[in-house]
């Protein structure tokens, strides 16, 4: 029996209309299984029996030998009729087809036959590689068929998933991956749609293996660079699904870890696929960032759990060593590294919200780690955007617990250290203004005990937590300032100093006990912040480092009653003056025999420093003198005074400055010697010891032998007779003092006359050295709240008597006290009121009086004025010497005639 090919009823049997090809076997039709199920010898494995050669896509009609009908075919030898052929089920079913056209592989589309041929009979055999190569070649040769191949593979995969035939599912995904890697034609977009549909089907499955399989295929797809853009592709489902996988809570740890890692890899793939493509959905939108960033942080947060259960590094391979934490960190770094300027805000905001929701500010370890990753990952020019986001978040949490605010401030401090120089941005003062505002709020919270200034607070405020927050703000202020250039740092210091409440003519302070406490805490905290900013400040020009507006306010704080404030001011001044790192060498007060062991870094005083000292030296000396007189001084105060004197001598000294410093120290010695302020014994001994240590230092710096000899002699005398006047006995933990200092021998004092004599012989100004130093008191002392200045100031006014030229008699000194000053002020007010009343009466008189009265009044005043002028002229006009000699009057007395100027006779030479 032969087989003839006729264009009769092939397509009619399929319900597709006439076809040029039909297989007719005698008068009977043989029903065979579908092409995908037919197995033959090795040469035709995977293909239908009637398949034409692959290199001939349109084969001519051909003849086949008559096959033996299968025994299982119940329709063998039955006649063919149209009704039977029309009952053929749809393609893709497993039931036998009643039409010969459906059971012959040659009659199916070639791409379907090629797809079917890649599936083996046993799924454990894996993908048929040779047939896969043929399918790939066909897809490359006919790219217009690629979308149909993808649709058919998708149909098979969905069917296999529904039937739990997971082996064929893996084969289908492997085939899809190979087609994606090989094909880059313009038609790939439609194929990608089918691919993403299959990946989504796998991700929706509850089987972890299928989820991992779909994720791996998506990651491979994400690494492909497409040649043609896509305008309608959406990844919303994948972002949501991968984020959900990142939060997997599977019971088994190993499976849970794999699912989480797959979710992280999927998110990484989404980012890579969309972040640089403007035509794709914007992955930086908040709706996506709110899912991606928290998912990555969730896996970073569980680092300890993963590390505690991970296998030993010796047993695990390199791939197994990777944990979700490490993968999440790498993905987060990649995400932030790709962020543009306008996307930083959307990427940072979910981090802040995640830390708030999970209360991760209080331990602050994880928060600091997160922002270290952020700061090291973003571009350096974007650092200030992160800092501004943190500052805004700090303001938003201004009424949160102190531990939360302290955590945010600590993160700010770490971020500022990492940030590049000047990266705080153009609004530098806004940054410090925010920090100082938070500092003031914390002080108010500490004093009132409430976040909303109410009588009954809804939250319990702990003072030690607020103090901890204040210290964190101060530290952060210093961290920010360390990243700024010199000129911006100077502006910041001026800004902070302007916020310090000081009693002055233009700055009022809060009154009352609560106001005093608030002022004191604010002063201390702001001066601490200023000290942090000034630490490490290097400036070659002291005029720019300490301008008058800054120095005046800073020194006025040195006259406050509070000992802590005075100490902070001294420390701030020392940090400015010390430009060569000599401060640690003067941390303790001692009399060193050879200062060369200190290895001081001494530089010649520059011209700018000389100008600065000429302008501000007396102001500095005056405050040093007044600060040393304070009764509340303790050892740190004297150590700071010693350091300041020593650093001025090294950094800013010329001959004139050295002379003034010696005069100042001798005046300090006189304070302890005269003791007008009734200082305790410790304070007096400390002043003696301070003078001894400084004069010992300056004598070795000046290298004048006679000066050094005098200082050495006095020190030896004190060592023998009064060791309690030396720093070695005073500035120790248990000072060794005496009960009284009233009977000291003159040899234990440094004599100004002797020092003036020995230094004058070496070229120093002896006249200036012999003049005692006396500070000048100003309005600043009156406005400061120092007790010694607030007391009565006695001024002795000496008036010389002009009535006794033979003998000078001095009028008794008029003592001007507070009461006399008060009376003078009251009297001046009364005089002003009388003058104002007199002017009012004059104006009223000229407005209401008649004209004749006003004219008479003015005429009388005019005549009075003329008479006074005539008297003045008679007194002032004197006759010049007469050219003809003096006229002698009676009794031999010369008489001078008063000649008017217009009648005088001048010589001709005087006429011109």
C-alpha positions in Angstrom: 0.0 0.0 0.0 1.4 3.4 -0.9 1.0 6.8 0.7 0.1 9.7 -1.4 0.3 13.4 -0.5 -2.7 15.3 -1.7 -3.9 18.9 -1.1 -7.3 17.5 -0.1 -8.6 17.5 3.4 -5.6 18.0 5.7 -6.5 21.5 6.9 -10.1 20.6 6.7 -9.6 17.9 9.3 -8.0 20.5 11.5 -10.7 23.0 10.9 -8.2 25.3 9.2 -9.5 25.1 5.6 -7.9 23.7 2.5 -4.3 22.7 2.6 -1.8 21.6 0.0 -0.8 18.7 2.1 -2.7 15.6 3.2 -1.7 12.0 4.1 -4.1 9.4 3.0 -3.4 5.7 3.7 -5.4 3.6 1.3 -9.0 3.8 2.4 -8.2 4.0 6.1 -6.7 6.5 8.5 -4.1 5.5 11.0 -4.4 7.3 14.4 -1.0 7.8 15.9 0.2 9.6 19.0 1.3 13.2 18.7 4.6 14.0 17.3 6.1 14.9 20.6 5.4 11.4 21.9 6.8 9.4 18.9 10.1 7.7 19.5 12.3 6.3 16.8 15.9 5.3 16.3 18.7 7.5 17.4 18.9 9.2 14.0 15.4 10.5 14.3 15.1 10.9 18.1 12.9 13.8 19.1 11.5 14.3 15.7 8.3 13.1 14.0 8.4 10.3 11.5 7.3 12.6 8.8 9.5 15.5 9.6 11.4 17.0 6.7 15.1 17.8 6.8 15.9 20.8 8.9 17.8 22.5 6.1 14.7 22.3 3.9 11.9 24.3 5.5 9.5 23.7 2.6 10.0 20.1 1.5 8.2 18.9 -1.7 5.6 16.1 -1.6 7.1 12.8 -1.0 6.2 9.1 -0.7 6.6 6.9 2.4 6.5 3.1 2.7 3.3 1.8 4.1 3.6 1.6 7.9 2.3 -1.2 9.9 -0.7 0.0 11.9 -0.2 -0.1 15.6 -2.1 -2.7 17.5 -3.3 -0.2 20.0 -5.0 1.9 17.4 -8.7 1.1 17.5 -9.4 3.0 14.4 -7.0 1.1 12.0 -8.6 0.3 8.7 -11.7 2.5 9.4 -12.9 4.8 6.6 -12.1 8.5 6.8 -15.0 10.9 7.1 -15.3 14.6 7.6 -17.4 14.3 10.8 -14.7 12.3 12.5 -12.0 14.8 11.4 -13.9 17.7 12.8 -14.1 16.2 16.3 -10.3 16.7 16.7 -9.5 18.2 20.1 -7.4 21.4 20.5 -3.7 21.3 20.2 -1.8 20.9 23.4 -4.0 18.1 24.8 -2.9 14.6 25.6 -5.9 12.8 24.0 -5.4 11.0 20.7 -6.4 13.1 17.7 -9.0 11.6 15.4 -7.5 13.4 12.4 -4.4 12.2 10.7 -3.3 15.8 10.2 -2.9 16.4 14.0 -0.9 13.2 14.6 1.7 13.8 11.9 4.7 15.9 13.0 5.2 17.3 9.6 1.9 19.0 9.6 2.6 21.0 12.9 4.4 24.4 12.8 8.1 23.9 12.8 8.8 26.0 15.9 6.5 23.8 17.9 8.2 20.6 16.6 11.6 22.1 17.5 10.3 23.1 21.0 8.8 19.7 21.6 12.0 18.0 20.5 14.0 19.6 23.3 12.0 17.7 25.9 13.2 14.2 26.6 10.9 11.3 27.4 12.4 11.1 30.9 12.8 14.5 32.5 15.8 13.2 34.5 17.7 13.1 31.2 17.7 16.8 31.1 17.5 19.1 28.1 18.3 17.5 24.7 21.3 19.7 23.8 21.4 18.8 20.1 17.8 19.7 19.6 18.3 22.8 21.7 21.0 23.9 19.3 18.7 23.4 16.4 16.0 25.5 18.2 18.5 28.2 18.9 19.7 28.2 15.2 16.1 28.4 14.1 15.3 31.3 16.4 18.4 33.2 15.1 17.5 32.4 11.5 13.8 33.3 11.8 13.7 36.0 14.6 10.1 36.7 13.7 9.2 33.3 15.2 10.8 34.1 18.6 7.7 35.5 20.1 5.7 32.4 19.1 8.5 30.2 20.5 8.2 32.1 23.8 4.4 31.8 23.9 4.5 28.1 23.2 7.2 27.5 25.9 5.1 29.5 28.3 2.0 27.4 27.5 3.9 24.2 28.1 5.5 25.5 31.3 2.2 26.6 32.8 0.7 23.3 31.9 3.6 21.4 33.5 3.4 23.5 36.6 -0.3 22.8 37.0 0.4 19.1 36.6 3.4 19.1 39.0 5.8 18.0 36.3 8.7 20.0 37.7 11.4 18.2 35.7 9.9 19.6 32.5 9.5 23.0 34.2 13.3 23.1 34.8 14.0 22.1 31.2 11.7 24.8 29.9 13.4 27.5 32.0 16.8 26.3 30.9 15.7 26.6 27.3 14.4 30.1 27.9 17.6 31.2 29.5 19.6 29.9 26.5 17.4 31.6 24.1 17.6 34.9 26.0 21.4 34.7 26.1 21.6 34.0 22.4 19.0 36.3 20.8 19.3 40.1 20.7 17.0 40.9 17.9 14.3 43.6 17.7 11.6 41.0 18.3 12.9 40.0 21.7 10.5 42.3 23.5 7.6 40.1 22.8 9.6 37.1 23.8 10.6 38.8 27.1 6.9 39.3 27.8 6.4 35.5 27.7 9.6 35.0 29.7 8.5 37.4 32.5 5.1 35.7 32.5 6.7 32.4 33.1 9.0 33.8 35.8 6.0 35.4 37.5 4.2 32.0 37.4 7.2 30.4 39.2 7.4 33.1 41.8 3.7 32.7 42.6 4.3 29.1 43.4 4.5 28.0 47.0 7.4 25.7 46.2 10.7 27.2 47.4 12.6 25.5 44.6 10.4 27.0 41.9 10.8 30.5 43.5 14.5 30.1 43.5 14.4 28.8 39.9 12.4 31.8 38.7 14.7 34.2 40.6 17.8 32.7 39.0 16.3 33.1 35.5 15.3 36.7 36.2 18.8 37.5 37.4 20.2 36.1 34.2 17.7 38.2 32.3 18.7 41.3 34.3 22.3 41.0 33.2 21.4 41.1 29.5 21.7 44.4 27.8 18.8 44.8 25.4 19.4 46.4 22.0 15.8 47.8 21.8 13.9 49.8 24.4 10.7 48.7 26.0 8.0 51.2 26.7 5.4 49.2 28.4 7.2 46.7 30.6 6.4 46.8 34.3 8.3 45.4 37.3 5.9 46.2 40.1 5.0 42.6 40.7 8.7 41.5 40.8 9.6 44.3 43.3 6.7 43.3 45.6 7.4 39.5 45.3 11.2 39.8 45.8 10.7 42.0 48.8 8.3 39.5 50.2 10.9 36.7 49.7 13.4 38.9 51.6 11.2 38.6 54.6 10.7 34.9 54.4 9.8 33.1 57.6 10.1 29.5 56.5 10.5 27.0 59.3 13.7 25.5 58.1 16.7 27.7 58.4 18.5 26.5 55.3 15.4 27.0 53.1 14.7 30.4 54.7 18.2 31.5 54.0 18.0 30.4 50.3 14.6 32.2 49.8 15.9 35.4 51.4 19.1 35.3 49.3 17.0 34.7 46.2 14.8 37.7 47.1 17.9 39.9 47.5 19.3 38.8 44.2 16.0 39.5 42.5 15.9 43.0 43.9 19.4 43.5 42.7 18.4 42.3 39.3 15.4 44.7 39.2 17.7 47.6 40.1 20.3 46.7 37.5 17.6 46.4 34.8 15.8 49.6 35.5 18.1 52.1 37.2 19.9 53.3 34.1 17.0 53.0 31.7 14.9 56.2 31.5 12.2 54.3 29.5 11.6 51.8 32.3 9.5 52.4 35.4 11.3 54.7 37.8 12.7 52.4 40.4 13.5 55.5 42.6 9.8 56.3 43.2 8.8 56.1 46.9 6.4 53.2 46.2 9.4 51.0 45.1 12.0 52.4 47.5 9.7 51.8 50.4 9.8 48.1 49.6 13.4 47.6 48.4 15.3 49.5 51.1 13.5 48.0 54.2 13.9 44.5 52.7 17.7 45.0 52.5 17.9 46.5 55.9 15.8 43.6 57.4 18.5 41.2 56.2 21.3 43.5 57.5 19.5 43.6 60.8 19.6 39.8 61.2 23.4 39.5 60.8 24.0 38.0 64.3 21.5 35.2 63.8 22.9 34.2 60.4 26.5 34.3 61.8 25.7 32.2 64.8 24.2 29.4 62.7 26.4 29.5 59.7 28.7 26.6 58.9 32.4 26.6 59.7 34.5 28.5 57.2 36.8 25.5 56.8 33.8 23.3 55.8 31.9 25.8 53.6 32.8 26.6 50.1 33.2 30.2 48.9 29.7 30.3 47.5 28.2 28.9 50.7 30.1 31.4 52.9 28.0 34.2 51.4 25.1 35.1 53.8 22.0 37.2 53.3 23.6 39.9 55.3 26.7 40.2 53.0 24.5 40.0 49.9 22.1 42.6 51.2 25.0 45.0 52.1 26.5 44.6 48.6 23.1 45.2 47.0 22.5 48.3 49.1 25.9 49.7 48.2 25.2 49.1 44.5 21.8 50.8 44.8 23.2 53.9 46.6 26.1 54.0 44.3 23.8 54.3 41.3 21.6 57.1 43.0 21.7 60.4 41.3 21.4 63.8 43.0 17.7 64.0 42.9 17.2 60.4 44.1 19.1 60.5 47.4 16.1 61.7 49.4 13.9 58.8 48.3 16.7 56.3 49.1 17.4 57.7 52.6 13.9 58.3 53.8 13.0 54.6 54.0 16.2 54.0 56.1 15.1 56.6 58.6 11.5 55.2 58.8 12.8 51.6 59.2 15.1 52.7 62.1 12.1 54.5 63.7 9.7 51.6 63.3 12.1 49.0 64.7 13.5 51.2 67.5 17.0 50.9 66.2 18.2 54.4 67.3 18.7 53.5 70.9 21.4 50.8 70.6 22.7 53.0 67.7 25.2 50.4 66.6 23.0 49.2 63.7 22.1 52.8 62.7 25.7 53.8 62.6 26.6 50.8 60.5 23.8 51.6 58.0 24.9 55.2 57.6 28.5 54.2 57.2 27.5 52.0 54.3 25.5 54.9 52.9 28.2 57.5 53.3 30.9 55.3 51.7 28.6 54.2 48.9 27.2 57.5 47.6 29.1 60.0 45.6 31.1 62.4 47.8 29.3 65.5 46.5 26.0 64.0 47.7 27.1 63.7 51.3 25.5 66.9 52.4 22.1 65.6 51.2 22.4 62.7 53.7 23.4 65.1 56.5 20.4 67.4 55.7 18.1 64.4 55.8 19.4 63.4 59.2 19.1 67.0 60.5 15.5 67.2 59.3 14.8 63.9 61.0 16.3 65.2 64.2 13.9 68.2 64.1 11.0 65.9 63.4 11.9 63.8 66.5 12.6 66.8 68.8 10.0 65.5 71.3 11.1 61.9 71.2 13.0 60.2 74.0 16.5 61.5 74.7 18.0 58.2 73.8 16.4 58.3 70.3 17.7 61.9 69.7 21.1 60.9 71.0 21.2 58.0 68.5 20.4 60.3 65.6 23.0 62.8 66.8 25.6 60.0 67.1 24.9 58.9 63.5 25.2 62.6 62.4 28.7 62.7 64.1 29.9 59.6 62.3 28.5 60.8 59.0 30.3 64.1 59.4 33.6 62.4 60.0 33.2 60.3 56.8 32.0 63.3 54.7 34.6 65.0 52.6 35.9 68.5 53.5 33.2 71.1 52.9 30.5 68.6 52.1 28.2 70.0 54.7 26.9 72.1 51.9 26.3 75.8 51.3 24.0 76.2 54.4 26.7 75.6 57.0 25.2 77.9 59.6 21.8 76.1 59.3 23.4 72.9 60.3 24.9 74.4 63.5 21.7 76.4 64.1 19.8 73.1 64.2 22.2 71.5 66.6 22.2 74.5 68.9 18.4 74.7 68.8 18.3 71.0 69.8 20.7 71.8 72.6 18.5 74.6 73.9 15.4 72.4 73.7 17.2 69.7 75.7 18.1 72.2 78.4 14.4 73.3 78.6 13.3 69.7 78.8 15.8 69.1 81.6 14.6 72.1 83.6 10.9 71.8 83.0 10.6 68.0 83.0 8.2 68.1 80.1 8.4 68.0 76.3 5.4 70.3 75.8 6.1 72.8 78.7 2.9 71.5 80.4 2.4 71.1 84.1 1.8 67.4 83.8 4.1 65.7 81.4 3.0 62.7 79.4 6.5 61.3 79.3 9.1 60.9 82.0 12.2 62.8 81.2 15.4 61.5 82.8 18.1 64.2 83.4 21.0 61.9 82.8 19.6 60.9 79.4 19.2 64.6 78.5 22.8 65.2 79.6 23.9 62.3 77.5 22.1 63.9 74.5 23.7 67.3 75.2 27.2 65.7 75.2 26.3 64.0 71.9 25.3 67.3 70.3 28.5 68.9 71.5 30.6 66.1 70.1 28.7 66.3 66.8 29.3 70.0 66.6 33.0 69.4 66.8 32.8 66.6 64.2 31.1 68.9 61.8 33.5 71.7 62.3 36.5 69.5 61.7 35.3 69.0 58.1 35.1 72.7 57.3 37.7 75.0 55.8 39.3 77.7 58.0 37.1 80.6 56.9 33.9 78.6 57.5 35.2 77.4 60.8 35.7 81.0 61.9 32.2 81.9 60.9 30.8 79.0 62.9 32.7 80.1 66.0 31.4 83.6 65.7 27.9 82.2 65.2 28.1 80.0 68.4 29.6 82.8 70.4 26.7 85.1 69.4 24.3 82.6 70.9 25.9 82.6 74.3 23.8 84.7 76.8 26.1 87.2 78.4 25.3 90.3 80.5 26.1 93.2 78.3 24.7 96.5 77.0 23.0 94.8 74.0 22.2 91.3 75.3 19.6 90.7 78.0 19.5 87.5 80.0 16.6 85.7 81.7 15.8 86.8 85.2 14.8 84.8 88.1 16.2 81.5 89.5 14.9 79.4 86.6 16.3 82.0 84.2 19.7 81.8 85.9 19.8 78.1 85.7 18.8 78.1 82.1 21.4 80.8 81.3 24.1 78.9 83.1 23.4 75.6 81.4 23.2 77.3 78.1 26.4 79.2 78.6 28.2 76.0 79.6 26.9 73.9 76.7 27.6 76.5 74.1 31.1 77.2 75.4 31.7 73.4 75.4 30.6 73.4 71.8 32.8 76.3 71.0 35.7 74.4 72.6 35.0 71.4 70.4 35.0 73.6 67.3 38.2 75.4 68.3 40.1 72.3 69.1 42.7 71.6 66.4 42.0 75.0 64.8 45.1 76.1 62.9 45.4 79.7 61.6 48.5 81.6 60.8 46.9 85.0 61.3 45.6 85.6 64.8 43.7 88.7 63.6 41.5 86.6 61.5 41.3 83.8 64.0 40.3 86.1 66.9 38.5 89.2 65.5 37.4 91.9 67.9 33.7 91.0 67.8 34.5 87.4 68.9 37.3 88.2 71.4 35.3 90.8 73.2 32.4 88.5 73.9 34.7 85.6 74.8 36.7 87.6 77.3 33.6 89.0 78.9 32.6 85.4 79.7 36.0 85.1 81.6 34.7 87.6 84.2 31.6 85.5 85.1 31.2 84.1 88.6 30.9 80.6 87.4 34.3 78.8 87.7 33.4 76.3 84.9 32.7 79.2 82.5 36.0 80.8 83.2 37.8 77.5 82.7 36.1 77.0 79.3 37.1 80.5 78.2 40.8 79.8 79.1 40.7 76.5 77.3 39.3 78.1 74.2 41.9 80.8 74.2 44.6 78.3 74.6 43.3 76.2 71.7 43.6 79.4 69.5 47.0 80.4 70.6 48.6 76.9 70.5 49.5 76.5 66.8 52.5 74.1 67.2 51.1 71.6 69.6 53.0 72.8 72.7 50.0 72.6 75.0 50.5 69.1 76.4 54.0 70.1 77.5 52.5 72.6 79.9 49.8 70.4 81.3 51.4 70.4 84.7 52.9 73.3 86.5 56.5 72.8 87.6 59.9 74.5 87.8 62.1 72.7 85.3 65.8 73.3 85.5 66.3 72.7 81.8 63.4 73.4 79.5 65.3 71.8 76.5 63.8 68.4 77.7 60.4 69.7 76.7 61.4 70.0 73.0 59.3 73.1 72.5 58.5 74.1 68.9 59.3 77.8 68.9 58.8 80.0 65.9 59.6 83.6 65.3 56.7 86.0 65.9 55.2 87.1 62.6 54.2 90.6 61.7 50.5 89.7 61.9 51.0 88.3 65.4 52.8 91.5 66.4 49.9 93.6 65.2 47.5 91.4 67.0 49.3 91.8 70.3 49.6 95.5 69.9 45.8 95.6 69.4 44.6 93.1 72.0 47.5 92.4 74.4 46.3 94.7 77.2 42.8 93.2 77.0 44.3 89.7 77.4 46.6 90.8 80.3 43.7 92.4 82.1 41.5 89.3 81.9 44.3 87.1 83.1 44.9 89.4 86.0 41.3 89.5 87.0 40.8 85.8 86.5 43.7 85.0 88.8 42.0 86.9 91.6 38.9 84.8 91.7 38.4 82.9 95.0 36.7 80.0 93.3 39.7 79.0 91.3 41.0 75.5 91.6 44.0 73.6 90.2 42.7 73.4 86.6 42.3 77.1 86.5 45.9 77.8 87.5 47.1 75.2 85.1 45.2 76.9 82.3 46.6 80.3 83.3 50.1 78.9 83.3 49.6 77.3 79.9 48.2 80.5 78.5 51.1 82.6 79.8 53.6 80.1 78.4 52.0 79.8 75.0 51.8 83.5 74.6 55.5 83.7 75.4 56.3 81.1 72.7 53.8 81.9 70.0 53.2 85.6 70.2 56.1 87.1 72.1 58.5 89.9 71.2 60.6 92.0 73.6 57.6 94.3 74.4 55.3 91.3 75.1 57.9 89.6 77.3 58.3 92.8 79.4 54.5 93.1 79.8 54.1 89.4 80.8 56.8 89.8 83.5 55.1 92.9 84.8 51.8 91.0 84.8 53.2 88.0 86.8 54.8 90.3 89.3 51.4 92.0 89.7 49.8 88.6 90.3 52.5 88.0 93.0 51.5 91.3 94.6 47.9 90.1 94.7 48.9 87.2 96.9 51.3 89.4 98.9 48.9 92.3 99.7 45.8 90.1 99.8 43.2 92.9 99.5 40.6 90.4 98.3 41.1 88.2 101.4 41.9 85.1 99.4 42.3 81.7 101.1 45.8 80.4 101.8 45.6 77.9 98.9 44.8 80.6 96.4 47.7 82.8 97.6 50.1 79.9 97.6 48.9 78.9 94.1 49.5 82.5 92.8 53.0 82.4 94.3 53.7 79.0 92.7 52.2 80.2 89.3 54.6 83.2 89.3 57.6 81.0 90.2 56.9 78.5 87.4 56.4 81.1 84.7 59.4 83.3 85.7 61.5 80.1 85.7 60.3 79.4 82.1 60.6 82.9 80.7 64.1 83.3 82.2 65.3 80.3 80.3 63.6 81.5 77.1 65.2 85.0 77.3 68.6 83.4 78.1 69.8 86.4 80.1 72.3 85.0 82.7 71.7 87.6 85.4 67.9 87.2 85.1 68.2 83.4 85.3 70.5 83.8 88.4 68.0 85.9 90.2 65.1 83.5 89.5 67.3 80.6 90.6 68.2 82.2 93.8 64.6 83.0 94.8 63.6 79.4 93.9 66.4 78.0 96.1 65.3 80.3 99.0 61.8 79.1 98.7 62.9 75.5 98.6 64.7 75.9 101.9 62.4 78.3 103.8 59.0 78.2 102.1 58.4 75.1 99.9 54.7 75.7 100.0 55.3 78.6 97.6 56.5 76.2 94.9 54.3 74.3 92.4 55.7 71.0 93.4 54.0 71.3 96.9 50.9 73.2 95.8 49.6 71.6 92.6 49.4 68.0 93.9 46.5 65.9 95.1 47.2 66.8 98.8 48.7 70.3 98.9 51.3 70.9 101.6 50.4 74.4 102.8 51.1 76.6 105.7 48.6 78.1 108.1 49.8 81.7 107.6 51.6 83.7 105.0 52.0 86.9 107.0 55.6 86.5 108.1 57.5 85.7 104.8 61.0 87.0 104.4 61.7 89.3 101.5 64.1 86.9 99.9 61.2 84.6 98.8 59.7 87.2 96.5 60.7 88.1 93.0 61.8 91.8 93.1 60.7 94.1 90.3 63.6 96.4 90.8 66.1 93.6 90.5 64.5 92.2 87.3 64.3 95.6 85.8 67.9 96.1 86.5 69.2 92.8 85.0 66.9 92.9 81.9 67.6 96.6 81.3 71.3 95.8 80.9 70.4 93.3 78.2 68.5 95.8 76.0 65.0 95.5 77.5 62.9 98.6 78.4 63.9 99.1 82.0 61.5 102.0 82.4 58.6 99.9 81.4 59.8 97.0 83.6 60.0 99.2 86.6 56.4 100.4 86.2 53.9 98.2 88.1 51.1 96.7 86.1 47.7 98.2 86.9 44.7 97.0 84.9 42.1 99.4 83.7 38.5 98.8 84.6 35.8 99.3 81.9 32.1 99.1 81.5 32.5 95.4 80.8 33.5 94.8 84.4 30.5 96.7 85.7 28.1 94.7 83.5 29.6 91.4 84.4 28.4 89.7 87.6 31.7 89.5 89.3 31.5 90.1 93.0 34.7 92.2 93.2 33.4 94.5 90.5 29.9 94.7 91.8 31.1 96.1 95.1 31.8 99.7 95.8 34.5 101.3 93.6 36.3 104.1 95.3 37.9 106.7 93.0 40.1 109.3 94.6 39.7 112.7 92.9 42.5 115.1 93.7 41.9 118.8 93.1 44.7 121.2 93.3 44.1 124.5 95.1 44.8 127.5 93.0 44.3 130.0 95.9 47.6 129.2 97.6 50.5 129.5 95.1 53.2 129.6 97.8 52.2 126.2 99.2 50.4 123.4 97.5 47.4 122.3 99.5 45.4 119.3 98.4 41.7 119.3 99.1 40.5 116.2 100.9 39.7 113.4 98.5 36.1 113.1 97.7 35.0 109.5 98.0 32.6 108.5 95.3 30.5 105.5 96.3 27.5 103.8 94.9 25.2 106.1 96.7 26.8 109.2 95.3 26.6 107.8 91.8 23.0 106.9 92.3 22.3 110.5 93.6 24.1 112.0 90.6 22.0 110.0 88.2 18.8 111.0 90.0 19.8 114.7 90.1 20.6 114.6 86.4 17.2 113.3 85.7 15.6 116.1 87.7 17.7 118.7 85.9 16.6 117.3 82.6 13.0 117.6 83.7 13.4 121.2 84.7 15.1 122.1 81.4 12.3 120.4 79.5 9.7 122.4 81.5 11.5 125.7 80.9 11.6 125.1 77.2 7.9 124.4 77.2 7.1 127.7 78.9 9.3 129.6 76.4 7.5 128.1 73.5 4.1 128.7 75.1 5.0 132.4 75.8 6.0 133.0 72.2 2.8 131.3 71.0 0.4 133.2 73.2 2.0 136.5 74.4 1.3 139.8 72.4 3.9 141.2 70.0 4.8 144.3 72.0 5.7 142.2 75.0 7.9 139.8 72.9 9.6 142.8 71.3 10.4 144.4 74.6 11.7 141.2 76.0 14.0 140.7 73.0 15.2 144.4 73.1 16.1 144.0 76.8 18.1 140.9 76.0 19.9 142.6 73.1 21.0 145.5 75.3 22.2 143.1 78.0 24.2 141.2 75.4 25.8 144.4 74.1 26.9 145.5 77.5 28.5 142.1 78.2 30.4 142.3 74.9 31.7 145.8 75.7 33.0 144.5 79.0 34.7 141.6 77.3 36.4 143.9 74.8 37.7 146.3 77.5 39.2 143.3 79.3 40.8 141.6 76.3 42.2 144.7 74.4 45.7 145.6 75.7 47.9 148.5 74.3 50.9 147.4 72.3 54.4 148.6 73.4 54.8 152.3 72.4 57.5 153.0 69.9 58.4 156.2 71.6 58.9 154.6 75.0 57.0 154.4 78.2 55.1 157.4 79.5 56.0 158.1 83.1 53.2 159.3 85.3 53.3 160.9 88.7 55.1 159.1 91.5 57.4 157.5 88.9 55.0 154.8 88.0 54.8 153.8 84.3 51.3 154.2 82.8 50.1 152.3 79.8 47.4 153.9 77.6 44.8 151.6 76.0 44.9 152.5 72.3 42.2 151.0 70.0 43.4 148.8 67.2 42.2 151.1 64.5 44.3 154.0 65.9 47.6 152.0 66.1 50.5 153.2 64.0 52.2 150.3 62.3 55.6 150.6 60.5 55.7 150.8 56.8 57.2 147.3 56.4 54.0 145.8 58.0 51.7 147.4 55.4 50.9 145.2 52.5 
